[in-house]
Amino acid sequence: NAGVTQTPKFQVLKTGQSMTLQCAQDMNHEYMSWYRQDPGMGLRLIHYSVGAGITDQGEVPNGYNVSRSTTEDFPLRLLSAAPSQTSVYFCASSYSGIAGGLRPYEQYFGPGTRLTVT
Amino acid sequence: EDQVTQSPEALRLQEGESSSLNCSYTVSGLRGLFWYRQDPGKGPEFLFTLYSAGEEKEKERLKATLTKKESFLHITAPKPEDSATYLCAVQEHSGGSNYKLTFGKGTLLTVNP
């Protein structure tokens, strides 16, 4: 099992450019999510998906788009990069459960993409 | 007000010097509390999940405990390889399908040989 993989590892963009951060998992997890990590702040949820074709916004969704066409892949698109989007981005996945019912499953994180927007 | 607060922000220990990290939370309905370890330049690595007050989990030199308001990560006789940032996260009962984790800012642990 490769677990959760992310590409690229590093990226530098100019303001206004667009790009896609890739995330894939081979654990057949229904739930996938994107977080960003900034110095002095905890990890913050950007978008999440509970299955193919289903996505929703997290805490800080502005400037980002997602789609989920397969169980394995969950790409994150930056539409028009801004310096405020300079951050480390982590993708995570887990099994899902009936909300409010089954105990939550642990989420597994990828190695991250370090993005700099100049 | 932060829902998850970790203390101290940084902790420096000598090898073999046991201590505890704290994670206090203010969510109304806790589904689970998670501890992760994060090494520099890497993604968070899952350590433990705790579900209800009174629960304890152990792994090697680490032991996590949970009360109704906080969790402790006890480190017994730490070694330099235990040096990392330890993250605490909570998941609330939200009534929906968002399995969002709310993270604290972490405790940076340094263990000197």
Interface residues (C-beta under 8 A of the other chain):
Chain A: V4 Y31 S33 G40 M41 G42 L43 R44 L45 Y48 V50 D56 G58 E59 F90 A92 S94 S96 A99 G100 R103 P104 Y105 E106 Q107 Y108 F109 G110 P111 G112
Chain B: V4 R31 G32 F34 Y36 G41 K42 G43 P44 E45 F46 T49 Y51 L87 A89 Q91 H93 S94 G95 G96 S97 N98 Y99 K100 L101 T102 F103 G104 K105 G106
